[in-house]
Amino acid sequence: MGFLSATEQYKILTENISEIITDEEFRGKLERSVKENKPLRCKLGIDPSAPDLHIGHAVVLHKLRQFQDLGHHVVLIIGDFTGMIGDPTGRSEMRKQLTEKEVMENARTYQEQIFLILDKDRTEMVFNSEWLAKLNFADVIKLASQLTVARMMEREDFDKRYKENIAIGIHEFFYPLMQGYDSVAVRADIEFGATEQRFNLLMGRQLQRDYGQEPQVAFTMPILVGTNGVEKMSKSLGNYIGLTESPDQIYGKAMSIPDQLMEEYFRLATTLPSGEIDSLLESLKKGEMHPRDAKMYLARELVTLYHDDKAARAAEDNFKQVFQKGQMPSEMESFLFKGPLPLVAVMVDAGLSSSKSEARRLIKQGGVKVDGDIVDSIDYELKQQDDKDYIIQVGKRKFARVKVN
C-alpha cells in the first residue's frame, strides 16, 4: 500500500502528545517508511494489573489507532512476565506481586477490550514471557550490567522512597530493564507510554543501542485526569469511565466531570477532528454554547465510541428523564435473588458496588435508596415480596430492579 507523505503523517500523528524523543529521529523514520513503503513497528506494553480498561488507558490506544489508519503496524505486548513484578513507576511503596493466574485472567479481558479501539488486522499481540522466561541467569547478569545503580536512582519514585527510608526491592530494579528488553525483542521503531513512563521508554532506547539496533523513538502521552478533576483516572479511586460500562454509566459519568476538564476530555478521550474541537471550544468561550450542551455532546461522543449512536441517544434521553425531570430510568437491569438477603450483599451481586466494604460506606454516607427511601442501616435486609420488586438506587446514576423470592 502507499503512504501519505511523511509531512502529512507527522502533522496528524503529533497532535495531542506530550513529548517525542527525538523529533528529528521520528521525522527520519517516517521518511524512510514512505520511501521503502514499509510500516513502522509501534510498540505498546501493557501489564494486566487490573481486570478492566478505562478511557484513561484509551488515550494511547487512540493514538496507536491513528498510526494503524496510516498503514503502520502495532506490536502489543501483554506483560504477563513483567506483570508478576509490577511497574514501580509512580509508586510510593512496593507493589503487591500478582500470581500467574491473576495476570492471565486480567490479560484475557484486556485482549477483548483493546480491540474496541485497535484494528485487529494491524495488531501483533505477544506475551513478553515468550522471551523473558527463556533468559538464563547469565543473560540476566549481562542485562543488569547495562545499567548503574546511580542511573536507576535518577528515577524520582526510587529516589523519594530511598530518602524516606521506604523499602525498594531488588526485583523492582529489573522492571525497566525488562521493559527495555521487550523493545529489543520486537525490534520496535516507536514505543508509547504515559509521561510517567519516560524513564522506562528511554531504557528501551539504551538497550537497543547496546544490542546493536537503531534506537526507538519514544512517544509520551498525556495522563487523563479522572472524573473528580483531581487525581489521574484510576479504578481504585473510583474516578474512571470504563470501556465496557453501560451507555447510561458512560453518559452519566461524563456529565459529572468538572467544566474545566472538557477540553482535555474532548482532545484526549474522543476521536473528533481537532478543527471541530477548536470550533466547539471557541463557541464555549464566546458564550454561544452552554457548558451543559457541550458536556452532553462529549457524553454522546464517548458512548458512541464504545457502543453506537443509537445507544448514545437512548442514554441521553434516559439521563434527561432521571436527572432533569427527576424520574426513574425507563430501563434498568433486573435481578432475582432468594431471600431474605442483606442489602450489602445484594449491592455487590447486582454490580452496584465493588465490595461489601464499599457498600457499607455508601449506606453510611446516605448514598443508597430502596424504593426511594434513604437506607440508614448497614444491616438492612431485603425480604421476600411476591407482589412487587425493590428498586435500589446507589448515588445518582446506578439503579437496579431486584426481585426476592
DRENDO-792849 format. One record per residue (C-alpha): residue number from 1; residue in one letter; x, y, z. Coordinates in pm, 1 decimal, m for minus. Example, Ala and Ser with C-alpha at 12.3 -4.5 7.8 and 13.67 -1.06 7.14 Angstrom:
2
r i:1 aa:A px:1230.0 py:m450.0 pz:780.0
r i:2 aa:S px:1367.0 py:m106.0 pz:714.0
END
This chain:
405
r i:1 aa:M px:0.0 py:0.0 pz:0.0
r i:2 aa:G px:105.4 py:361.3 pz:m42.5
r i:3 aa:F px:156.3 py:600.1 pz:248.6
r i:4 aa:L px:67.0 py:963.5 pz:291.0
r i:5 aa:S px:372.6 py:1186.2 pz:273.5
r i:6 aa:A px:592.4 py:1199.0 pz:583.3
r i:7 aa:T px:493.0 py:1563.9 pz:632.6
r i:8 aa:E px:119.7 py:1485.7 pz:624.4
r i:9 aa:Q px:161.8 py:1192.1 pz:860.4
r i:10 aa:Y px:374.4 py:1396.0 pz:1100.4
r i:11 aa:K px:104.7 py:1662.7 pz:1129.1
r i:12 aa:I px:m162.7 py:1404.9 pz:1216.7
r i:13 aa:L px:46.0 py:1186.2 pz:1447.3
r i:14 aa:T px:192.8 py:1462.7 pz:1663.6
r i:15 aa:E px:m139.7 py:1608.8 pz:1776.3
r i:16 aa:N px:m220.7 py:1581.2 pz:2148.0
r i:17 aa:I px:107.5 py:1428.0 pz:2261.1
r i:18 aa:S px:341.3 py:1534.5 pz:2541.7
r i:19 aa:E px:689.6 py:1469.4 pz:2402.1
r i:20 aa:I px:876.6 py:1295.3 pz:2119.2
r i:21 aa:I px:1227.4 py:1165.1 pz:2187.2
r i:22 aa:T px:1355.5 py:1265.3 pz:1942.2
r i:23 aa:D px:1157.9 py:1468.0 pz:1692.9
r i:24 aa:E px:1436.6 py:1452.7 pz:1433.8
r i:25 aa:E px:1455.2 py:1073.0 pz:1458.0
r i:26 aa:F px:1078.3 py:1041.6 pz:1420.5
r i:27 aa:R px:1079.5 py:1252.1 pz:1103.4
r i:28 aa:G px:1361.7 py:1036.3 pz:969.5
r i:29 aa:K px:1176.3 py:710.8 pz:1043.2
r i:30 aa:L px:862.0 py:842.1 pz:874.0
r i:31 aa:E px:1055.0 py:948.9 pz:564.0
r i:32 aa:R px:1228.3 py:611.1 pz:537.3
r i:33 aa:S px:896.1 py:430.6 pz:591.3
r i:34 aa:V px:739.3 py:619.8 pz:300.0
r i:35 aa:K px:1044.0 py:573.8 pz:76.6
r i:36 aa:E px:1066.6 py:197.1 pz:141.6
r i:37 aa:N px:686.9 py:151.4 pz:162.4
r i:38 aa:K px:742.7 py:m26.6 pz:493.1
r i:39 aa:P px:524.2 py:23.9 pz:803.9
r i:40 aa:L px:676.8 py:131.7 pz:1132.8
r i:41 aa:R px:664.3 py:m112.2 pz:1424.6
r i:42 aa:C px:479.6 py:69.7 pz:1703.7
r i:43 aa:K px:520.2 py:m89.6 pz:2046.5
r i:44 aa:L px:291.0 py:m62.9 pz:2346.5
r i:45 aa:G px:343.3 py:m272.5 pz:2656.0
r i:46 aa:I px:55.1 py:m327.0 pz:2897.5
r i:47 aa:D px:83.8 py:m507.5 pz:3228.3
r i:48 aa:P px:m250.3 py:m670.6 pz:3312.6
r i:49 aa:S px:m251.8 py:m540.4 pz:3669.9
r i:50 aa:A px:m629.8 py:m484.3 pz:3685.2
r i:51 aa:P px:m918.1 py:m665.1 pz:3514.1
r i:52 aa:D px:m1060.6 py:m377.4 pz:3308.7
r i:53 aa:L px:m952.3 py:m86.0 pz:3091.4
r i:54 aa:H px:m1085.1 py:270.3 pz:3119.3
r i:55 aa:I px:m1075.1 py:573.0 pz:2890.2
r i:56 aa:G px:m751.3 py:686.3 pz:3054.1
r i:57 aa:H px:m586.6 py:375.9 pz:2905.7
r i:58 aa:A px:m758.7 py:456.3 pz:2575.5
r i:59 aa:V px:m562.2 py:780.9 pz:2522.7
r i:60 aa:V px:m258.6 py:592.7 pz:2393.2
r i:61 aa:L px:m475.7 py:331.2 pz:2217.9
r i:62 aa:H px:m644.0 py:600.3 pz:2008.3
r i:63 aa:K px:m302.0 py:738.0 pz:1911.7
r i:64 aa:L px:m196.5 py:387.0 pz:1807.1
r i:65 aa:R px:m514.2 py:356.1 pz:1600.5
r i:66 aa:Q px:m410.4 py:673.0 pz:1416.3
r i:67 aa:F px:m81.2 py:505.1 pz:1327.7
r i:68 aa:Q px:m268.9 py:196.1 pz:1210.8
r i:69 aa:D px:m507.2 py:400.8 pz:996.1
r i:70 aa:L px:m199.5 py:548.0 pz:825.0
r i:71 aa:G px:m67.6 py:199.9 pz:747.2
r i:72 aa:H px:163.0 py:124.3 pz:1038.9
r i:73 aa:H px:185.5 py:m191.1 pz:1249.7
r i:74 aa:V px:118.7 py:m214.2 pz:1624.7
r i:75 aa:V px:305.3 py:m462.7 pz:1842.1
r i:76 aa:L px:101.1 py:m500.7 pz:2158.9
r i:77 aa:I px:297.7 py:m664.7 pz:2438.2
r i:78 aa:I px:92.9 py:m816.4 pz:2718.0
r i:79 aa:G px:328.3 py:m811.5 pz:3015.2
r i:80 aa:D px:243.5 py:m1147.5 pz:3165.5
r i:81 aa:F px:604.1 py:m1175.4 pz:3289.9
r i:82 aa:T px:660.7 py:m812.7 pz:3396.3
r i:83 aa:G px:308.8 py:m806.9 pz:3541.0
r i:84 aa:M px:411.1 py:m1054.7 pz:3807.9
r i:85 aa:I px:660.8 py:m792.2 pz:3933.1
r i:86 aa:G px:457.6 py:m479.6 pz:3871.7
r i:87 aa:D px:574.0 py:m144.6 pz:3738.9
r i:88 aa:P px:722.0 py:65.0 pz:4024.3
r i:89 aa:T px:659.3 py:386.7 pz:3828.3
r i:90 aa:G px:476.9 py:639.5 pz:4041.5
r i:91 aa:R px:464.2 py:405.2 pz:4339.3
r i:92 aa:S px:531.5 py:528.9 pz:4693.0
r i:93 aa:E px:568.4 py:171.7 pz:4817.3
r i:94 aa:M px:644.9 py:m174.7 pz:4684.8
r i:95 aa:R px:369.8 py:m306.2 pz:4459.6
r i:96 aa:K px:199.3 py:m631.3 pz:4556.3
r i:97 aa:Q px:313.0 py:m904.1 pz:4319.3
r i:98 aa:L px:37.6 py:m1077.3 pz:4123.0
r i:99 aa:T px:14.6 py:m1450.1 pz:4075.4
r i:100 aa:E px:41.9 py:m1601.1 pz:3728.1
r i:101 aa:K px:m328.8 py:m1690.2 pz:3746.9
r i:102 aa:E px:m429.5 py:m1331.0 pz:3829.7
r i:103 aa:V px:m214.5 py:m1195.1 pz:3549.2
r i:104 aa:M px:m358.1 py:m1433.0 pz:3289.2
r i:105 aa:E px:m719.5 py:m1368.4 pz:3395.1
r i:106 aa:N px:m664.2 py:m994.1 pz:3358.1
r i:107 aa:A px:m482.4 py:m1044.8 pz:3026.7
r i:108 aa:R px:m782.8 py:m1228.7 pz:2886.5
r i:109 aa:T px:m1015.1 py:m932.8 pz:2943.3
r i:110 aa:Y px:m753.3 py:m689.2 pz:2806.5
r i:111 aa:Q px:m745.4 py:m882.8 pz:2480.5
r i:112 aa:E px:m1122.9 py:m846.2 pz:2447.2
r i:113 aa:Q px:m1134.1 py:m475.3 pz:2532.8
r i:114 aa:I px:m831.9 py:m349.0 pz:2339.3
r i:115 aa:F px:m993.8 py:m429.4 pz:2005.9
r i:116 aa:L px:m1278.7 py:m192.6 pz:2082.0
r i:117 aa:I px:m1020.5 py:61.9 pz:1957.8
r i:118 aa:L px:m734.5 py:m108.1 pz:1773.6
r i:119 aa:D px:m756.2 py:m271.7 pz:1430.7
r i:120 aa:K px:m703.5 py:m643.6 pz:1490.8
r i:121 aa:D px:m563.3 py:m694.7 pz:1139.8
r i:122 aa:R px:m282.6 py:m446.6 pz:1205.0
r i:123 aa:T px:m206.0 py:m562.9 pz:1557.9
r i:124 aa:E px:50.1 py:m823.2 pz:1658.3
r i:125 aa:M px:m24.2 py:m936.7 pz:2014.1
r i:126 aa:V px:255.2 py:m1110.9 pz:2204.5
r i:127 aa:F px:331.9 py:m1205.0 pz:2565.7
r i:128 aa:N px:671.4 py:m1099.7 pz:2699.0
r i:129 aa:S px:717.4 py:m1431.9 pz:2877.3
r i:130 aa:E px:797.6 py:m1563.4 pz:2526.8
r i:131 aa:W px:1147.5 py:m1416.3 pz:2558.3
r i:132 aa:L px:1191.2 py:m1308.3 pz:2921.7
r i:133 aa:A px:1114.7 py:m1654.3 pz:3063.6
r i:134 aa:K px:1385.8 py:m1801.7 pz:2842.0
r i:135 aa:L px:1668.8 py:m1584.0 pz:2976.3
r i:136 aa:N px:1913.3 py:m1776.2 pz:3193.9
r i:137 aa:F px:2094.5 py:m1623.4 pz:3490.1
r i:138 aa:A px:2396.6 py:m1533.0 pz:3276.6
r i:139 aa:D px:2164.8 py:m1344.6 pz:3038.4
r i:140 aa:V px:2013.0 py:m1157.7 pz:3331.5
r i:141 aa:I px:2358.1 py:m1060.7 pz:3465.1
r i:142 aa:K px:2452.1 py:m931.3 pz:3119.6
r i:143 aa:L px:2129.4 py:m731.3 pz:3103.7
r i:144 aa:A px:2181.7 py:m585.1 pz:3451.9
r i:145 aa:S px:2538.5 py:m481.9 pz:3362.3
r i:146 aa:Q px:2398.3 py:m227.0 pz:3115.7
r i:147 aa:L px:2280.0 py:m1.8 pz:3399.2
r i:148 aa:T px:2432.8 py:154.2 pz:3710.5
r i:149 aa:V px:2263.2 py:192.7 pz:4046.8
r i:150 aa:A px:2320.8 py:569.1 pz:4020.8
r i:151 aa:R px:2127.7 py:579.7 pz:3693.6
r i:152 aa:M px:1843.8 py:378.9 pz:3843.5
r i:153 aa:M px:1826.2 py:615.2 pz:4140.9
r i:154 aa:E px:1765.1 py:902.5 pz:3898.8
r i:155 aa:R px:1407.4 py:779.1 pz:3891.4
r i:156 aa:E px:1202.6 py:1016.9 pz:4103.2
r i:157 aa:D px:996.8 py:740.6 pz:4267.8
r i:158 aa:F px:1302.8 py:536.3 pz:4370.4
r i:159 aa:D px:1488.6 py:845.0 pz:4491.5
r i:160 aa:K px:1188.8 py:954.5 pz:4700.1
r i:161 aa:R px:1142.8 py:611.4 pz:4857.5
r i:162 aa:Y px:1515.5 py:585.3 pz:4935.0
r i:163 aa:K px:1521.0 py:925.6 pz:5107.6
r i:164 aa:E px:1209.1 py:836.7 pz:5306.8
r i:165 aa:N px:1357.7 py:500.4 pz:5408.0
r i:166 aa:I px:1083.0 py:306.7 pz:5227.7
r i:167 aa:A px:1186.6 py:m36.4 pz:5106.5
r i:168 aa:I px:1286.6 py:m83.9 pz:4741.1
r i:169 aa:G px:1300.2 py:m444.5 pz:4625.5
r i:170 aa:I px:1598.0 py:m550.4 pz:4410.8
r i:171 aa:H px:1346.1 py:m709.6 pz:4172.8
r i:172 aa:E px:1194.7 py:m364.7 pz:4108.8
r i:173 aa:F px:1522.8 py:m251.9 pz:3950.8
r i:174 aa:F px:1471.9 py:m519.1 pz:3687.2
r i:175 aa:Y px:1137.5 py:m381.3 pz:3570.8
r i:176 aa:P px:1270.2 py:m102.0 pz:3343.1
r i:177 aa:L px:1537.9 py:m341.8 pz:3216.9
r i:178 aa:M px:1275.2 py:m596.5 pz:3120.1
r i:179 aa:Q px:1055.5 py:m334.4 pz:2954.8
r i:180 aa:G px:1359.0 py:m210.2 pz:2765.2
r i:181 aa:Y px:1449.7 py:m562.3 pz:2660.5
r i:182 aa:D px:1096.7 py:m601.7 pz:2522.3
r i:183 aa:S px:1187.8 py:m330.2 pz:2269.3
r i:184 aa:V px:1496.1 py:m528.9 pz:2168.9
r i:185 aa:A px:1292.0 py:m849.6 pz:2132.4
r i:186 aa:V px:1030.2 py:m696.7 pz:1899.3
r i:187 aa:R px:1268.3 py:m452.4 pz:1724.2
r i:188 aa:A px:1043.1 py:m154.7 pz:1798.5
r i:189 aa:D px:1065.0 py:161.7 pz:1588.3
r i:190 aa:I px:848.0 py:359.7 pz:1830.0
r i:191 aa:E px:734.5 py:295.5 pz:2186.3
r i:192 aa:F px:438.0 py:465.6 pz:2350.6
r i:193 aa:G px:362.9 py:535.8 pz:2714.9
r i:194 aa:A px:227.7 py:793.0 pz:2958.0
r i:195 aa:T px:451.2 py:1080.3 pz:3067.2
r i:196 aa:E px:537.0 py:892.2 pz:3386.8
r i:197 aa:Q px:681.8 py:611.2 pz:3171.2
r i:198 aa:R px:959.2 py:831.7 pz:3031.8
r i:199 aa:F px:1241.1 py:655.6 pz:3220.9
r i:200 aa:N px:1125.0 py:312.6 pz:3101.9
r i:201 aa:L px:1092.6 py:428.7 pz:2741.3
r i:202 aa:L px:1444.5 py:570.8 pz:2744.9
r i:203 aa:M px:1569.2 py:239.0 pz:2881.3
r i:204 aa:G px:1442.5 py:75.4 pz:2562.2
r i:205 aa:R px:1645.7 py:321.9 pz:2355.1
r i:206 aa:Q px:1959.2 py:248.4 pz:2556.3
r i:207 aa:L px:1928.0 py:m129.2 pz:2539.2
r i:208 aa:Q px:1856.0 py:m125.9 pz:2166.3
r i:209 aa:R px:2181.7 py:62.8 pz:2113.3
r i:210 aa:D px:2364.8 py:m184.3 pz:2338.3
r i:211 aa:Y px:2226.0 py:m473.3 pz:2131.9
r i:212 aa:G px:2320.0 py:m315.7 pz:1800.2
r i:213 aa:Q px:1974.0 py:m190.5 pz:1697.2
r i:214 aa:E px:1860.0 py:153.1 pz:1587.7
r i:215 aa:P px:1703.1 py:316.2 pz:1896.7
r i:216 aa:Q px:1328.5 py:350.5 pz:1910.1
r i:217 aa:V px:1155.9 py:687.4 pz:1920.3
r i:218 aa:A px:972.9 py:746.6 pz:2248.2
r i:219 aa:F px:622.6 py:896.9 pz:2239.1
r i:220 aa:T px:492.8 py:1013.9 pz:2576.8
r i:221 aa:M px:119.8 py:1071.7 pz:2606.1
r i:222 aa:P px:m71.5 py:1299.8 pz:2846.6
r i:223 aa:I px:m233.0 py:1142.6 pz:3151.8
r i:224 aa:L px:m610.1 py:1184.8 pz:3164.1
r i:225 aa:V px:m739.6 py:1334.3 pz:3488.0
r i:226 aa:G px:m1020.8 py:1135.5 pz:3648.0
r i:227 aa:T px:m1385.2 py:1240.3 pz:3659.1
r i:228 aa:N px:m1334.6 py:1403.9 pz:4000.7
r i:229 aa:G px:m1093.8 py:1654.2 pz:3842.7
r i:230 aa:V px:m817.1 py:1583.0 pz:4093.9
r i:231 aa:E px:m610.9 py:1264.3 pz:4054.0
r i:232 aa:K px:m531.4 py:1071.8 pz:3737.0
r i:233 aa:M px:m805.7 py:833.0 pz:3626.2
r i:234 aa:S px:m799.0 py:513.3 pz:3830.3
r i:235 aa:K px:m1045.6 py:236.4 pz:3902.7
r i:236 aa:S px:m920.0 py:211.0 pz:4261.0
r i:237 aa:L px:m1003.0 py:579.9 pz:4314.9
r i:238 aa:G px:m1348.8 py:540.9 pz:4160.2
r i:239 aa:N px:m1292.1 py:835.1 pz:3922.0
r i:240 aa:Y px:m1294.8 py:636.0 pz:3599.5
r i:241 aa:I px:m1510.4 py:563.9 pz:3294.0
r i:242 aa:G px:m1473.1 py:200.8 pz:3189.5
r i:243 aa:L px:m1458.8 py:98.4 pz:2823.0
r i:244 aa:T px:m1717.1 py:m175.3 pz:2877.6
r i:245 aa:E px:m1954.0 py:11.6 pz:3106.7
r i:246 aa:S px:m2315.1 py:51.6 pz:3000.6
r i:247 aa:P px:m2418.2 py:350.2 pz:2785.5
r i:248 aa:D px:m2603.7 py:503.2 pz:3082.6
r i:249 aa:Q px:m2297.1 py:472.9 pz:3306.7
r i:250 aa:I px:m2060.8 py:624.7 pz:3049.7
r i:251 aa:Y px:m2302.3 py:908.0 pz:2973.6
r i:252 aa:G px:m2374.7 py:983.6 pz:3339.0
r i:253 aa:K px:m2009.3 py:981.2 pz:3440.6
r i:254 aa:A px:m1915.8 py:1209.0 pz:3150.6
r i:255 aa:M px:m2180.5 py:1457.0 pz:3264.3
r i:256 aa:S px:m2024.3 py:1462.4 pz:3611.8
r i:257 aa:I px:m1679.5 py:1587.3 pz:3507.9
r i:258 aa:P px:m1588.4 py:1946.3 pz:3604.7
r i:259 aa:D px:m1637.3 py:2203.5 pz:3327.3
r i:260 aa:Q px:m1265.8 py:2288.7 pz:3322.6
r i:261 aa:L px:m1182.5 py:1933.1 pz:3210.6
r i:262 aa:M px:m1396.7 py:1941.7 pz:2896.9
r i:263 aa:E px:m1119.0 py:2048.4 pz:2660.0
r i:264 aa:E px:m887.6 py:1776.2 pz:2792.0
r i:265 aa:Y px:m1157.9 py:1510.4 pz:2751.9
r i:266 aa:F px:m1254.2 py:1627.1 pz:2402.3
r i:267 aa:R px:m891.4 py:1618.8 pz:2285.4
r i:268 aa:L px:m771.1 py:1303.8 pz:2462.3
r i:269 aa:A px:m1079.5 py:1084.2 pz:2504.4
r i:270 aa:T px:m1265.7 py:1136.0 pz:2175.1
r i:271 aa:T px:m1169.9 py:1094.3 pz:1809.3
r i:272 aa:L px:m1324.8 py:1420.6 pz:1692.4
r i:273 aa:P px:m1113.3 py:1619.3 pz:1441.9
r i:274 aa:S px:m906.9 py:1890.2 pz:1609.9
r i:275 aa:G px:m1071.4 py:2158.4 pz:1392.6
r i:276 aa:E px:m1416.4 py:2058.9 pz:1516.0
r i:277 aa:I px:m1295.2 py:2064.7 pz:1877.6
r i:278 aa:D px:m1136.9 py:2408.7 pz:1824.8
r i:279 aa:S px:m1465.2 py:2541.9 pz:1685.3
r i:280 aa:L px:m1667.1 py:2396.4 pz:1974.4
r i:281 aa:L px:m1431.6 py:2541.7 pz:2236.1
r i:282 aa:E px:m1443.2 py:2881.4 pz:2065.9
r i:283 aa:S px:m1825.1 py:2872.4 pz:2082.7
r i:284 aa:L px:m1799.5 py:2794.5 pz:2453.9
r i:285 aa:K px:m1553.8 py:3079.2 pz:2509.4
r i:286 aa:K px:m1781.4 py:3328.7 pz:2331.3
r i:287 aa:G px:m2085.7 py:3210.3 pz:2525.2
r i:288 aa:E px:m2255.5 py:3084.0 pz:2209.4
r i:289 aa:M px:m2280.0 py:2732.6 pz:2357.9
r i:290 aa:H px:m2384.9 py:2645.7 pz:2712.3
r i:291 aa:P px:m2131.8 py:2427.0 pz:2903.2
r i:292 aa:R px:m2411.8 py:2176.7 pz:2971.8
r i:293 aa:D px:m2474.0 py:2133.8 pz:2598.5
r i:294 aa:A px:m2103.1 py:2089.7 pz:2531.8
r i:295 aa:K px:m2083.4 py:1825.1 pz:2801.8
r i:296 aa:M px:m2383.7 py:1641.5 pz:2657.2
r i:297 aa:Y px:m2205.8 py:1645.1 pz:2320.8
r i:298 aa:L px:m1897.8 py:1496.4 pz:2489.5
r i:299 aa:A px:m2105.7 py:1229.5 pz:2665.1
r i:300 aa:R px:m2272.1 py:1130.0 pz:2335.0
r i:301 aa:E px:m1932.1 py:1100.6 pz:2164.5
r i:302 aa:L px:m1795.9 py:874.5 pz:2437.4
r i:303 aa:V px:m2097.3 py:642.6 pz:2433.6
r i:304 aa:T px:m2087.5 py:627.0 pz:2053.1
r i:305 aa:L px:m1717.6 py:531.1 pz:2060.7
r i:306 aa:Y px:m1772.9 py:224.1 pz:2276.6
r i:307 aa:H px:m2131.9 py:138.9 pz:2181.6
r i:308 aa:D px:m2307.3 py:318.5 pz:1892.9
r i:309 aa:D px:m2504.9 py:631.6 pz:1806.6
r i:310 aa:K px:m2839.2 py:471.6 pz:1889.5
r i:311 aa:A px:m2716.5 py:378.0 pz:2239.2
r i:312 aa:A px:m2581.0 py:730.7 pz:2286.9
r i:313 aa:R px:m2914.2 py:893.4 pz:2209.7
r i:314 aa:A px:m3100.7 py:647.8 pz:2433.6
r i:315 aa:A px:m2855.8 py:721.0 pz:2717.8
r i:316 aa:E px:m2911.6 py:1093.8 pz:2667.7
r i:317 aa:D px:m3290.4 py:1053.9 pz:2680.8
r i:318 aa:N px:m3257.8 py:843.4 pz:2994.0
r i:319 aa:F px:m3025.9 py:1099.9 pz:3154.6
r i:320 aa:K px:m3272.8 py:1379.1 pz:3088.4
r i:321 aa:Q px:m3555.8 py:1171.6 pz:3234.9
r i:322 aa:V px:m3367.6 py:1079.1 pz:3551.5
r i:323 aa:F px:m3169.0 py:1393.1 pz:3627.8
r i:324 aa:Q px:m3353.6 py:1677.9 pz:3464.1
r i:325 aa:K px:m3708.0 py:1554.5 pz:3527.7
r i:326 aa:G px:m3640.3 py:1365.2 pz:3849.0
r i:327 aa:Q px:m3792.0 py:1038.4 pz:3722.7
r i:328 aa:M px:m3675.3 py:679.2 pz:3742.7
r i:329 aa:P px:m3491.1 py:545.3 pz:3435.7
r i:330 aa:S px:m3716.7 py:378.5 pz:3181.5
r i:331 aa:E px:m3490.9 py:71.4 pz:3175.8
r i:332 aa:M px:m3272.3 py:m83.4 pz:3442.9
r i:333 aa:E px:m3107.7 py:m419.8 pz:3496.1
r i:334 aa:S px:m3320.0 py:m676.1 pz:3680.6
r i:335 aa:F px:m3202.2 py:m939.3 pz:3929.1
r i:336 aa:L px:m3366.6 py:m1233.2 pz:4105.9
r i:337 aa:F px:m3242.5 py:m1348.6 pz:4446.8
r i:338 aa:K px:m3353.9 py:m1593.2 pz:4710.6
r i:339 aa:G px:m3409.6 py:m1414.8 pz:5038.6
r i:340 aa:P px:m3406.5 py:m1270.3 pz:5281.9
r i:341 aa:L px:m3071.6 py:m1115.0 pz:5192.9
r i:342 aa:P px:m2862.5 py:m830.4 pz:5339.2
r i:343 aa:L px:m2875.6 py:m521.7 pz:5118.1
r i:344 aa:V px:m2494.6 py:m507.6 pz:5129.0
r i:345 aa:A px:m2468.0 py:m849.8 pz:4959.2
r i:346 aa:V px:m2732.7 py:m760.8 pz:4700.8
r i:347 aa:M px:m2548.1 py:m439.7 pz:4608.1
r i:348 aa:V px:m2230.5 py:m636.5 pz:4533.7
r i:349 aa:D px:m2408.5 py:m913.8 pz:4342.0
r i:350 aa:A px:m2604.9 py:m659.8 pz:4135.5
r i:351 aa:G px:m2290.1 py:m464.9 pz:4046.5
r i:352 aa:L px:m2395.7 py:m155.2 pz:4239.8
r i:353 aa:S px:m2075.7 py:m158.9 pz:4446.4
r i:354 aa:S px:m1739.2 py:m327.1 pz:4401.7
r i:355 aa:S px:m1721.0 py:m475.1 pz:4751.9
r i:356 aa:K px:m1917.2 py:m516.8 pz:5074.6
r i:357 aa:S px:m1695.2 py:m261.3 pz:5247.7
r i:358 aa:E px:m1774.8 py:m6.5 pz:4976.6
r i:359 aa:A px:m2146.1 py:m91.1 pz:5004.6
r i:360 aa:R px:m2139.2 py:m28.3 pz:5382.7
r i:361 aa:R px:m1957.5 py:301.2 pz:5328.8
r i:362 aa:L px:m2215.7 py:416.2 pz:5073.7
r i:363 aa:I px:m2500.8 py:328.8 pz:5310.1
r i:364 aa:K px:m2336.0 py:515.5 pz:5599.8
r i:365 aa:Q px:m2296.2 py:820.0 pz:5373.2
r i:366 aa:G px:m2667.7 py:815.4 pz:5287.7
r i:367 aa:G px:m2599.1 py:731.5 pz:4925.3
r i:368 aa:V px:m2831.0 py:429.4 pz:4896.6
r i:369 aa:K px:m3207.5 py:428.7 pz:4849.3
r i:370 aa:V px:m3457.8 py:143.0 pz:4840.7
r i:371 aa:D px:m3788.2 py:231.6 pz:4676.0
r i:372 aa:G px:m3698.2 py:599.9 pz:4702.0
r i:373 aa:D px:m3620.7 py:597.2 pz:5075.9
r i:374 aa:I px:m3268.3 py:650.9 pz:5209.1
r i:375 aa:V px:m3132.1 py:343.5 pz:5387.7
r i:376 aa:D px:m2987.1 py:431.1 pz:5728.8
r i:377 aa:S px:m2863.2 py:89.8 pz:5846.7
r i:378 aa:I px:m2587.9 py:m133.9 pz:5709.5
r i:379 aa:D px:m2791.4 py:m429.8 pz:5840.7
r i:380 aa:Y px:m3090.1 py:m354.9 pz:5615.6
r i:381 aa:E px:m3239.2 py:m673.5 pz:5466.5
r i:382 aa:L px:m3444.3 py:m732.6 pz:5153.7
r i:383 aa:K px:m3726.3 py:m972.4 pz:5241.1
r i:384 aa:Q px:m3941.0 py:m1184.8 pz:5013.8
r i:385 aa:Q px:m4207.9 py:m989.0 pz:4825.5
r i:386 aa:D px:m4441.0 py:m1176.6 pz:4592.4
r i:387 aa:D px:m4630.2 py:m874.3 pz:4470.3
r i:388 aa:K px:m4356.3 py:m622.4 pz:4383.7
r i:389 aa:D px:m3989.7 py:m560.5 pz:4310.7
r i:390 aa:Y px:m3742.4 py:m349.3 pz:4501.6
r i:391 aa:I px:m3587.3 py:m51.3 pz:4323.0
r i:392 aa:I px:m3235.0 py:8.1 pz:4455.7
r i:393 aa:Q px:m3055.8 py:332.6 pz:4378.4
r i:394 aa:V px:m2689.5 py:395.5 pz:4457.0
r i:395 aa:G px:m2571.2 py:752.7 pz:4414.7
r i:396 aa:K px:m2723.0 py:944.8 pz:4126.7
r i:397 aa:R px:m2653.6 py:707.9 pz:3840.6
r i:398 aa:K px:m2687.3 py:344.4 pz:3947.5
r i:399 aa:F px:m3024.1 py:168.0 pz:3957.9
r i:400 aa:A px:m3131.8 py:m196.0 pz:3979.1
r i:401 aa:R px:m3464.3 py:m375.2 pz:3995.6
r i:402 aa:V px:m3449.0 py:m664.5 pz:4245.9
r i:403 aa:K px:m3696.9 py:m944.6 pz:4299.3
r i:404 aa:V px:m3663.9 py:m1153.6 pz:4616.9
r i:405 aa:N px:m3844.6 py:m1487.3 pz:4647.7
END
